[in-house]
Amino acid sequence: MRKLLFESLFRQPFTEQAPSQNDAAVAELATAVGRAARRQLGRSLSIREVDAGSCNGCELEIHALNNAYYDVERFGIRFVASPRHADVLMVTGPVTKNMRDALERTFLAMPNPKWVVAVGDCARDGGCFAESYAVVGGVSQVVPVDLHIPGCPPPPTAILQGLLSLLDRAANNAATP
Amino acid sequence: MPSLIDLTLEGRKIQQHGPWPRVMVDASVWEFAASELAHGRWSLLGLWGEPSTVHMAIMDGATAEIAIISLDCPDKAYPSVGMHHPPALRLERAINDLFGLSAEGLPDTRPWLDHNCWSVRFPLGDRINALSDPAPYPFLPAQGDGLHQIAVGPVHAGIIEPGHFRFTASGETVVRLEQRLGYTHKGIEGLMIGANLERAVKLAGRVSGDSTVAYAYAFSKAAEAALELVVPDRAVFLRALLAELERLANHLGDIGAICNDASFALMHAHCSVLRENVLRAANAAFGHRLMRDIIVPGGVIRDIGDDGAKAIRVMLDNIRRRFPALVELYDNTASLQDRTVDTGVLKPELASRYAAGGYIGRASGRPFDARRTLAYPPYDTLRFEVPVLNEGDVNARVWIRVREVEQSLSLIEQILNRLPAGPTGTHAGHRREAREGMAMVEGFRGDVLVWLRLRDGRIERCHMRDPSWFQWPLLEAVIENNIVADFPLCNKSFNCSYSGHDL
């Protein structure tokens, strides 16, 4: 273990932050998220994730946000275990009828102010599962959605970009009383 | 003792079913098969319904023969298999929920997928409108002094799929775990009915996101078996390439995540980087990080270019260089070993009775791997080993996955070196009459089974059985006598699919 830790001390970090051409998007996010989140929420944004019936593809990409390349925690964005600690409810999947109640209750358990981010194509309108007897439809059928991030599943950078636009909007709304 | 072949001779063989035989049998043959399953002579591969028929896929472990037997049940009842052979229990409960066919003698008649929220009962059989009125679910009792219950889910603490776990504990020790699943039931088999191949393969690829390649692969193979299509060589190899990349990404991610559940974050951080490397290489080669919607009936819709092959080779070199140090770290960290060794032991008898697939079976002495046992192309011509251990604990499951990472690295290299030239697909065509096919493909988690009947270019019925069906119940068994705090560790070492199971 010592060797691995030692190597990590001297190796370049994996985290993509340098404003090189390709990674401009991530770098831009880093500064913008920082500014907007700080204005509205201090230094942190806490997200509670709920899978309302997804295929688990979106979960994989949301997980990836935590790896060393994307490292969302450096922006003050972190995933929390309880809805009581959350500012943002991140919902994936078409909402199944069997999950409708649990999703609603999770939303109600969150303190205000709160935002809902729907992730993935199914979360918009049920996607390819829309006409099923077991599916309610998109997330907005059950809880009010502030932002939708499309993709099947959206790659981690797209999810980060989505969170940024939400923060900007929240900040603008706060600025105009 | 009759073999599986003898059994199939007793029934009426269905024409146009490939590659394994399907026969209509009477109730006595059905019950005989159930008793052979119960005595461990055969393995249950799947059990599914139609509005007035039940089907059971069986494998003779000794000879790897496979057959499907079907029983007509015009009066909506059939002799229970689960009564003799517990792995069929949940499948029979699900058949009742979806089709209204009842298994006579089934010891557990509680609904399984139906949480009474659909506004309809028996959605795929004779539908009855119903008021949605979720009633409390009667959990099985556990009795004794000082027992307490812990209810977890369906919304869990992490970024995970939904399901409910009801623990009964004595102090810290788990006395009984009971799962309640079905929360992510999307009615995929209902959506399949009437879908054309193009839509159906998309749905198949969305049964379980982490196995999107395996499902599209199994679905396509089943459709090709039904239509007697021959897939061009290049596509056969590209499919295996996709499947191995998926296996590699999932194993790397999960090895780290298991260690993370033992609070060893360093492994997790490093493994996540390797997983991300695989996904980026997949994106460079196939234009999608999870390689979704690339395998279709007839072949693949996207060829790999020189840049893509190069990206994969760079990734292989990188993982070959960095993974051994992580394996050594896992092996030499006493505090981590203390958590994983002897934790969550799955006994080989149980793994074999449930025909547990994937690393769960192979860590408990069941050597089945569809790539080897069924030897579907191109695996019949590739060199690889199937690692098997007998300990059955969390540690053994980690080691099987470590070894499978090494095998997948080698397989990917072999495939890239031998990738034949030529077309990547053939037209699926159109057949007017009913044709049926079945396929089994080894996903990272175990064998994915798809059975379907096509008529006039559309799906008449399609059943997809995730390996998790036979793995979830075993998790209930292995957690017994472990401490509650080790549940996440055991659970992650199984990593069953909720969505694949709930369908």
Interface residues (C-beta under 8 A of the other chain):
Chain A: M1 K3 L4 L5 F14 E49 V50 D51 A52 G53 S54 C55 N56 G57 C58 E59 L60 E61 I62 H63 A64 N66 N67 A68 Y69 F79 A81 S82 P83 G93 P94 T96 K97 N98 M99 R100 D101 A102 T106 C128 F129 E131 S132 Y133 A134 V135 C152 P153 P155
Chain B: H115 C117 W118 S119 V120 P123 S132 P134 P154 V155 A157 G158 I159 I160 E161 P162 G182 Y183 T184 H185 K186 G187 I188 G190 L191 R199 K202 L203 R206 V207 S208 G209 D210 T212 G253 L266 A269 H270 S272 V273 R275 E276 L279 N283 R289 L290 R292 A325 L326 L329 N332 T333 S497 Y498 S499
